[in-house]
């Protein structure tokens, strides 16, 4: 039985939404609830035993990341089922659009833009103060719901708990990833990341150490870009 046949057996009515290098996402229903099924691909170049172990670890990291974020007051999808046989997670479908699409549509006031960017910075600060690093802070991984402008963070597959001695470095890298995501996806709208970072600086309890390391990470990134 193929992985696709297994997924269809898990929840019979699935509609493929998108597919990438790491996996695919389906719309479905789970006990009459609108849901999303996210399945990770097997890596065929890996030994099967190693592949299964690493894939289970990634699934576990994603679920633990979402659960910890919720405990820290950050909205995430509710996990309904984890199936390690099909490398799948079923979770509540989040209503709204990605912040990436919301920004590109441009149908917002300056006040609404400020609220969204401030909320991003505030919630990332809450994650970091709780020792949670997202690992992939792009505007595609944050959902905004209109008209309330509530944010939901998704895709915690690269998230992890940082330890004290590595905290500033891990958080600095997380911020740098977010900065690059804003610059790459929204080059026509300068200053967006700066507004989110300002809110972050006002809310975090560890601003000095994190900012210092973020600045170092940023400098390393620039040097690599210059070298090519």
Legacy VTK file of the C-alpha trace (Angstrom):
# vtk DataFile Version 3.0
C-alpha trace
ASCII
DATASET POLYDATA
POINTS 228 float
0.000 0.000 0.000
1.361 3.425 -0.957
1.576 6.335 1.512
-1.176 8.126 -0.430
-3.468 5.093 -0.123
-2.703 4.938 3.601
-3.611 8.605 4.026
-6.875 8.114 2.154
-7.584 5.186 4.480
-6.862 7.385 7.499
-9.420 10.023 6.460
-11.240 8.949 3.276
-12.122 12.382 1.882
-8.912 14.317 1.282
-8.289 17.211 -1.084
-4.670 18.037 -1.900
-3.987 21.713 -1.140
-0.259 21.986 -1.762
2.858 19.886 -2.102
6.501 20.743 -1.516
9.860 19.082 -1.111
9.187 18.041 2.503
5.585 16.885 2.258
2.037 17.716 1.299
-1.059 19.225 2.865
-4.647 18.039 2.450
-7.992 19.550 3.403
-10.254 16.999 5.044
-12.802 16.402 7.784
-12.113 14.614 11.025
-15.183 13.627 13.029
-17.131 16.331 11.154
-14.539 19.003 11.982
-12.850 20.901 9.176
-9.261 19.791 9.353
-5.848 19.828 7.710
-3.790 16.689 7.215
-0.064 17.298 6.902
2.081 14.414 5.702
5.865 14.297 5.591
7.580 12.456 2.756
9.969 9.607 3.352
13.527 10.409 2.265
14.331 7.586 -0.136
18.086 8.190 0.093
18.082 7.362 3.811
18.270 3.917 5.355
14.629 2.933 6.140
15.246 2.528 9.889
17.045 5.880 10.146
14.395 7.531 7.990
11.569 6.316 10.221
13.396 7.454 13.355
14.152 10.944 12.000
10.656 11.422 10.590
9.103 10.475 13.922
11.425 12.936 15.643
10.303 15.720 13.292
6.648 14.877 13.891
7.262 14.885 17.631
9.088 18.215 17.477
6.241 19.791 15.544
3.551 18.590 17.936
5.559 19.527 21.039
6.324 22.936 19.543
2.651 23.674 18.943
1.644 22.463 22.388
4.303 24.542 24.130
3.416 27.625 22.091
-0.218 27.277 23.173
0.874 27.085 26.819
2.762 30.343 26.247
-0.432 32.009 25.025
0.281 31.776 21.298
-2.474 30.623 18.994
-1.628 27.462 17.018
-3.718 24.770 15.299
-5.213 22.172 17.636
-3.635 18.756 17.055
-6.321 16.097 16.578
-4.274 13.040 15.624
-0.660 11.989 15.053
-0.120 8.900 12.884
3.492 7.727 12.714
2.718 5.001 10.160
1.806 7.580 7.509
4.041 10.366 8.907
0.923 12.495 9.304
-0.584 15.067 11.639
-4.272 15.976 11.545
-5.086 19.380 13.010
-7.883 21.927 13.030
-8.168 23.992 9.876
-7.273 27.597 10.696
-9.470 30.216 9.062
-7.714 33.165 7.436
-4.862 33.849 5.034
-1.108 33.936 5.457
0.462 37.206 6.544
2.433 36.980 3.290
-0.760 37.098 1.211
-2.356 39.672 3.520
0.590 42.035 3.052
0.661 41.505 -0.699
-3.059 42.235 -1.022
-2.431 45.565 0.659
-6.051 46.041 1.756
-5.296 47.312 5.233
-4.991 50.606 7.038
-1.765 51.794 8.638
-3.346 51.135 12.017
-4.159 47.531 11.038
-0.651 47.017 9.668
0.816 48.296 12.921
-1.388 45.944 14.947
-0.340 42.888 12.947
3.380 43.679 13.019
3.239 44.497 16.720
1.421 41.221 17.409
4.063 39.277 15.480
6.873 40.819 17.510
5.024 40.388 20.793
4.211 36.734 20.187
7.708 35.834 19.000
9.004 37.469 22.198
6.637 35.275 24.226
7.977 32.194 22.436
11.585 33.153 23.045
11.043 34.099 26.678
9.535 30.627 27.072
12.721 29.116 25.552
10.863 28.058 22.387
12.526 28.679 19.022
10.235 28.393 15.983
12.960 27.745 13.419
11.058 28.962 10.349
9.582 32.382 11.087
8.350 33.383 7.637
5.219 35.337 6.782
3.914 32.146 5.135
3.879 30.479 8.547
1.633 33.020 10.257
-2.112 33.105 9.544
-4.116 36.297 10.047
-7.866 36.177 10.493
-9.978 39.134 9.450
-11.513 41.295 10.744
-10.164 40.488 14.225
-6.531 40.307 12.979
-5.887 37.364 15.302
-2.666 35.563 14.450
-2.030 31.828 14.355
1.492 30.445 14.057
1.893 27.257 12.018
4.578 24.833 10.784
6.598 24.062 13.915
8.554 21.280 12.203
11.882 22.996 12.913
10.999 24.209 16.411
12.925 23.247 19.520
13.468 24.166 23.153
16.655 26.138 23.604
18.862 25.819 26.667
20.247 28.754 28.627
23.790 28.685 27.262
22.600 28.565 23.639
19.537 30.763 24.066
20.827 34.100 22.725
22.368 32.446 19.644
19.273 30.356 18.861
16.935 33.308 19.310
19.231 35.586 17.318
19.180 33.129 14.422
15.372 32.899 14.676
15.118 36.689 14.386
17.549 36.752 11.479
15.495 34.133 9.626
12.423 36.304 10.182
14.229 39.403 8.930
15.372 37.620 5.745
11.845 36.318 5.185
10.415 39.841 5.361
13.101 41.233 3.052
12.804 38.446 0.486
9.011 38.257 0.342
8.206 41.946 0.841
11.099 43.883 -0.677
8.624 46.510 -1.888
7.556 47.264 1.702
10.684 48.281 3.648
10.558 48.663 7.404
8.086 45.878 8.186
10.556 43.771 10.142
11.796 46.818 12.059
8.274 47.427 13.377
7.932 43.810 14.469
11.383 43.939 16.081
10.462 47.096 17.979
7.475 45.324 19.527
9.693 42.331 20.303
12.205 44.564 22.099
9.468 46.064 24.272
8.064 42.703 25.362
11.033 40.372 25.774
12.809 40.019 29.096
16.094 39.150 27.390
16.469 41.912 24.825
20.105 42.881 25.361
21.644 39.406 25.072
19.347 38.379 22.217
19.866 41.596 20.251
23.638 41.431 20.636
23.709 37.891 19.274
21.184 38.745 16.537
23.500 41.563 15.420
26.420 39.113 15.268
24.370 36.588 13.278
23.310 39.358 10.920
26.923 40.383 10.373
27.918 36.786 9.627
25.087 36.562 7.117
26.238 39.720 5.360
29.815 38.453 5.156
28.635 35.205 3.571
26.588 37.197 1.044
29.619 39.314 0.128
31.808 36.240 -0.332
29.069 34.595 -2.369
LINES 1 229
228 0 1 2 3 4 5 6 7 8 9 10 11 12 13 14 15 16 17 18 19 20 21 22 23 24 25 26 27 28 29 30 31 32 33 34 35 36 37 38 39 40 41 42 43 44 45 46 47 48 49 50 51 52 53 54 55 56 57 58 59 60 61 62 63 64 65 66 67 68 69 70 71 72 73 74 75 76 77 78 79 80 81 82 83 84 85 86 87 88 89 90 91 92 93 94 95 96 97 98 99 100 101 102 103 104 105 106 107 108 109 110 111 112 113 114 115 116 117 118 119 120 121 122 123 124 125 126 127 128 129 130 131 132 133 134 135 136 137 138 139 140 141 142 143 144 145 146 147 148 149 150 151 152 153 154 155 156 157 158 159 160 161 162 163 164 165 166 167 168 169 170 171 172 173 174 175 176 177 178 179 180 181 182 183 184 185 186 187 188 189 190 191 192 193 194 195 196 197 198 199 200 201 202 203 204 205 206 207 208 209 210 211 212 213 214 215 216 217 218 219 220 221 222 223 224 225 226 227
